[in-house]
Amino acid sequence: MIRVQSVAPDSLGAELGLTPGTELLAVNGRALEDFLDWEFLTAEDRFVLAARMATGEEVEYDVERPEGLAMGVTLEPPRIRRCGNHCDFCFVDGNPKGLRSPLYIRDDDYRLSFRYGNFATLTNLKPWDAARIVKYRLSPLYVSVHATDPTTRQWLLRNPEAPDIIPQLGWFARRGIAFHTQVVLVPGVNDGATLERTLADLYGLGAAVLSVSVVPVALTEFSKRELVREPTVTECREALATVDRMATRALAERGGPWCYGADDLYLQAGEPLPEAGWYGDFEQRENGVGAVRFLQTRIAAALDRLPDLSGQRIGVVTGTAMGPLMPQVLAEAATATGGRFDLVVVENTLFGQSVTTAGLLPAAAIERALAGRTDLDFVLLPGESVNDDLVFMDDVGADELAARVPMPVHLSHDFADVLGELGTRNAERGTGAPASRSAFPLPRSAFGVGQG
């Protein structure tokens, strides 16, 4: 049974009389367990829906659904499958107090892997889960492999019950399920020869493994640093060499690199990033693979629709990882718009200096960096630093932050989204000045941040 959270006006759900609190029991006699059942079973053009209204009355609807017409029903959030692993490098375990409450949930949910691209280990699958993945064709899934040697993987996950991952992935592959995979690199554990074996084993699964990323472990000040450490420059370079050897092979045999180092691996190794063409469709950019080049391509594609910002001074907030890489991006935007872009590199005061990504910046650190900056006409904030409710890591809302800083602020994922919208508004108003109020476009959906 699942429950309705909201119903869009003038939708098919509204026409049926579904309201918040309505319990959705079954479709065509099949019990509804979660949003997957709802979405797949109601995709037909005709079905029978059993529901229990808020009054307790049970109703059965014979639904005829025109092709392409949405039900307009938003469900209450699902109960998240919790992680049964105890990785020393788990980012959730490295959280301080006072964050958004969902950030303390260690999820390991194959449904969120399919829907949002969250990485899951597949260690908590029951036989019926595996059957359901195949039945509903939940592909591709995003899987944290870390190591294909069973003993090493069980040690990394701190889970002696973790199944052998290669036979598990192979079983799914034979049934048409594909994967994007990741290896969180823990120095002295799954690097060196173990990394070589992991990449070779995944490559041996053939086309079912669409990509593999190698990501250096990230630790906060609150992580279990007595048990795990970050890789050195030399270790990052050695890992990159391993990645490059496999990518060269894949390029020759399959026509694409297949194996990628995360941007952070290049940064920590002191090596230049590959060009944008190396990353294909940027399928693992949410995992920090090609994120910088993706941003550059997005800006380049939008140059012809960016507004005239002559005389305007725009602040761009980012984390310390992107600090050295952003000047080139900003130079292109400045040339296209005539505006002056000031980079505001913010150190993470919540998690510590070792956490460098913009997506984990707390509002307090951003506020401190912008305090007194009356020279800025407006500021672009990293859109990935807030959740769907527009709340930062430290449980401060975007509107609260906007009220505390001396200039308008706009959440942006790639500059082009906000600047393009400002250009449209300016044209409608017949002025080159940006809107004076802060604006917060909705960010991408995401349930949390982790290295599961």
Summary of the structure (lengths in Angstrom):
residues: 452
radius of gyration: 23.7
end to end distance: 28.4
largest distance: 66.9
contacts: 1467
relative contact order: 0.09
helix: 37%
strand: 18%
